[in-house]
Amino acid sequence: MTFRWIRRRQTHALQPTTGAIVASYVTLIVACIVSIVPFLYVLSTSVKRTKSLFSYPPDWLPDTLYWGNYEKLLTEHPFILWTINTLIVALAVTLIKLLIDAMAAYALAKLHFTGRNVLSATLLMAVAIPVAALIIPLYFLVRDLGLLNTYWALILPPLANPLGIFMIRSFIVSLPDDLGHSARLDGETEFGIFFRIILPLIKPGLVVHAIFTFMLQYTNFLWPLVAIQDERKQVLTVGISGLQSNFVVDWGLISAAALLAAVPITLLFVLLQRFFLAQNLAGAFKG
């Protein structure tokens, strides 16, 4: 009887109270409103004429939708070309980094060689170096190699960022060493173990790394601003910033550009969100 009473008390203690549930829903609603209001304002601004943006009180829903901002953006500016450039660079960096970082992470996690700890410490210290401190030496290096105003100037430097190595390494370390030992006894090479055993098991981690890498390159601004001067080879971030003139800022045009620029990154997250959520749940259960 005592054990039943204790179990009933424990079960009752684990159930959330009505006040906690209400507070959770209120918090979620407030967070949603705070997140969606700026997006709705940008959307409203993109379908207005510039002169109507400064009316008071603000007109959230214009009487007539003005699509001239989108037409001007697509006809008078190489926005589509900027988007293609950005996608090429972001996809190339993401795919190459996935392979390089995964191979390096596997070597640091499962292979035993002289200097492994020193190499890991060196890579870890490299993560702490701010990007702004590398801009000048990186510019002279790329210039001496003759890569300025090329895709390679945007693709090669981000590959040296070692942060993804430690991210993937944490997934590989959690795998049992017996997988590799059994495969070696069967005559499997290290490359075979990596491609046939390790990669399929860390697929959720690779997807998360791909999402973060793609988003980082898609929104990169400082280095493309320095490395690319040709307008037709610019990426979206630099191209959109160039829409602002010194005297007049066309907020409707910039809002339209911001919305269209957000479409590819939103589609990427929607397509891969199940892997992203699966990895978050795996990490929660693991913890």
C-alpha positions in Angstrom: 0.0 0.0 0.0 2.9 2.3 0.9 4.6 1.7 -2.5 1.4 2.4 -4.4 1.0 5.7 -2.5 4.6 6.7 -3.2 4.2 5.8 -6.9 1.0 7.8 -7.2 2.6 10.8 -5.5 5.6 10.6 -7.9 3.3 10.3 -11.0 1.3 13.3 -9.8 4.5 15.3 -9.2 5.6 14.7 -12.8 2.4 16.0 -14.3 2.5 19.8 -15.1 0.1 22.0 -13.4 -2.5 24.0 -15.2 -0.7 27.2 -14.4 2.5 25.9 -15.9 0.7 24.8 -19.1 -0.9 28.2 -19.5 2.4 30.0 -18.9 4.1 27.8 -21.5 1.4 28.6 -24.1 1.5 32.3 -23.3 5.3 32.3 -23.6 5.1 30.5 -27.0 2.5 32.9 -28.3 4.5 35.9 -27.3 7.7 34.5 -28.9 5.8 33.8 -32.1 4.4 37.3 -32.2 7.9 38.8 -31.6 9.3 36.6 -34.4 6.7 37.1 -37.0 5.9 40.8 -36.7 9.2 42.0 -38.3 8.7 39.5 -41.1 5.2 40.8 -41.7 6.5 44.4 -41.6 9.1 43.6 -44.3 6.5 41.9 -46.3 4.2 44.9 -46.1 7.0 47.2 -47.0 7.9 45.3 -50.1 4.5 45.8 -51.6 4.3 49.6 -50.9 5.5 52.6 -52.7 8.4 54.4 -50.9 6.4 57.6 -50.3 3.7 55.6 -48.4 6.2 54.1 -46.0 6.4 57.2 -43.9 2.7 57.7 -43.4 1.4 58.0 -39.8 -0.1 56.0 -38.4 1.6 53.1 -40.3 -0.4 51.4 -42.9 0.1 47.7 -42.4 -2.3 46.7 -45.2 -2.0 48.9 -48.3 -5.2 49.5 -50.3 -3.5 48.3 -53.5 -0.4 46.0 -53.7 2.5 47.6 -55.5 4.7 45.0 -57.3 7.0 47.6 -58.8 9.7 46.9 -56.2 10.0 43.3 -57.3 9.9 44.2 -61.0 12.6 46.9 -60.5 14.7 44.4 -58.5 14.6 41.7 -61.2 14.9 44.0 -64.2 17.2 46.8 -63.2 19.6 44.8 -61.0 21.3 41.4 -61.5 19.5 39.9 -58.5 19.1 36.4 -60.1 22.8 36.4 -61.0 23.6 37.3 -57.4 21.4 34.4 -56.2 23.1 32.0 -58.5 26.5 33.1 -57.4 25.6 32.7 -53.8 24.1 29.3 -54.3 27.2 28.1 -56.2 29.5 29.3 -53.5 27.4 28.1 -50.6 26.8 24.6 -52.1 30.5 24.2 -53.1 31.8 25.1 -49.7 29.2 23.0 -47.9 29.9 19.8 -50.0 33.7 20.2 -49.8 33.7 21.0 -46.1 31.5 18.0 -45.3 34.0 15.6 -46.8 37.1 17.3 -45.4 35.7 17.9 -41.9 34.3 14.4 -41.7 37.6 12.8 -42.7 39.6 14.9 -40.3 37.1 14.3 -37.5 37.4 10.5 -38.1 41.1 10.7 -38.0 41.1 12.7 -34.7 38.5 10.5 -33.1 39.4 7.0 -34.0 42.9 6.8 -35.4 46.0 6.8 -33.2 49.0 8.6 -34.5 51.9 10.7 -33.2 50.9 14.3 -32.6 47.2 13.8 -32.6 46.7 15.7 -29.3 48.9 18.6 -30.5 47.1 18.8 -33.8 43.7 18.9 -32.0 44.9 21.7 -29.7 46.3 23.6 -32.6 42.9 23.4 -34.5 41.1 24.4 -31.3 43.2 27.5 -31.0 42.6 28.4 -34.6 38.8 28.5 -33.9 39.5 31.3 -31.4 41.0 33.6 -34.1 38.5 36.2 -35.2 37.8 36.4 -38.9 38.4 40.1 -39.0 42.0 39.6 -38.0 42.6 37.4 -41.1 41.1 39.6 -43.7 44.2 41.6 -44.6 46.7 38.6 -44.8 44.0 36.5 -46.6 43.5 39.3 -49.1 47.2 39.5 -50.0 47.4 35.7 -50.2 44.4 35.4 -52.6 45.7 38.4 -54.6 49.2 36.8 -55.1 47.5 33.6 -56.2 45.5 35.5 -58.8 42.2 34.4 -57.4 40.5 37.8 -56.8 37.1 38.3 -58.6 36.7 34.5 -59.0 34.6 31.9 -57.3 37.7 30.3 -55.8 38.3 33.4 -53.8 35.0 32.7 -52.1 35.2 28.9 -51.9 38.7 28.2 -50.7 39.2 30.4 -47.6 36.1 29.1 -45.7 37.4 25.5 -46.0 40.1 26.3 -43.5 37.6 26.8 -40.7 38.1 23.9 -38.3 35.0 24.4 -36.2 33.1 21.7 -38.2 35.8 19.2 -37.4 35.1 19.3 -33.7 31.4 19.2 -34.3 31.5 16.0 -36.3 34.2 14.5 -34.1 31.7 14.6 -31.2 29.4 12.3 -33.1 32.1 9.9 -34.2 33.6 9.6 -30.7 30.2 8.4 -29.4 30.4 5.4 -31.8 31.8 2.2 -30.3 35.4 1.3 -31.3 34.3 -2.3 -31.9 32.8 -1.3 -35.2 36.2 -0.4 -36.7 37.9 -3.3 -35.1 35.4 -5.8 -36.5 35.7 -4.2 -40.0 39.5 -4.4 -39.9 39.4 -8.1 -39.0 37.2 -8.6 -42.1 39.9 -6.9 -44.2 38.2 -3.5 -44.6 40.4 -0.5 -45.3 40.2 2.7 -43.3 38.6 4.4 -46.3 36.0 1.6 -46.4 35.3 1.9 -42.7 34.9 5.6 -43.1 32.6 5.6 -46.1 30.6 2.4 -45.5 30.3 2.4 -41.7 31.0 5.8 -40.1 29.3 8.1 -42.6 25.9 6.3 -42.6 25.9 6.3 -38.7 26.5 10.1 -38.4 24.1 11.2 -41.2 22.0 13.4 -38.8 25.2 15.2 -37.6 26.3 15.7 -41.2 23.0 17.3 -42.1 23.2 19.7 -39.2 26.7 20.6 -40.1 25.6 21.1 -43.7 22.7 23.4 -42.7 25.0 25.6 -40.5 27.7 25.7 -43.1 25.3 26.6 -45.9 23.6 29.3 -43.8 27.0 30.8 -42.8 28.1 31.0 -46.4 24.8 32.2 -47.6 24.8 35.1 -45.3 28.6 35.8 -45.5 29.3 39.5 -46.1 32.7 40.8 -45.0 35.0 38.5 -47.1 32.9 38.7 -50.4 32.9 42.5 -50.0 36.7 42.5 -50.0 37.4 39.7 -52.5 34.9 40.5 -55.2 34.7 43.9 -57.0 32.8 42.8 -60.2 29.1 43.4 -59.7 28.1 40.4 -61.8 30.1 38.1 -59.5 28.8 39.5 -56.2 26.8 37.5 -53.8 23.4 38.4 -52.4 24.6 40.1 -49.2 26.9 42.5 -50.9 24.5 43.0 -53.8 21.6 43.9 -51.5 23.8 46.3 -49.5 24.7 48.0 -52.7 21.1 48.9 -53.4 21.4 51.7 -50.9 22.5 55.0 -52.4 24.2 57.8 -50.5 21.1 60.1 -50.6 18.0 58.0 -51.0 17.3 54.6 -49.5 14.6 52.7 -51.3 13.2 50.6 -48.4 10.6 48.9 -50.6 13.3 47.7 -53.0 15.5 46.5 -50.1 12.6 44.7 -48.4 11.7 42.9 -51.6 15.3 41.8 -52.0 15.5 40.6 -48.4 12.3 38.5 -48.8 13.4 36.9 -52.1 16.9 36.2 -50.6 15.3 34.4 -47.7 13.4 31.9 -49.9 16.3 29.5 -50.7 17.5 29.3 -47.1 13.9 28.7 -45.9 13.3 25.9 -48.4 16.6 24.3 -47.3 15.5 24.2 -43.7 12.0 22.9 -44.5 13.5 20.1 -46.6 16.0 19.1 -44.0 14.2 19.9 -40.7 13.4 16.3 -40.0 17.2 15.5 -39.8 17.7 18.7 -37.7 15.0 17.8 -35.2 16.0 14.1 -35.1 19.6 15.2 -34.1 18.3 17.5 -31.4 16.1 14.7 -30.0 19.1 12.3 -30.2 21.2 14.8 -28.3 18.5 15.2 -25.6 18.1 11.5 -25.1 21.8 11.0 -25.0 22.2 13.8 -22.4 
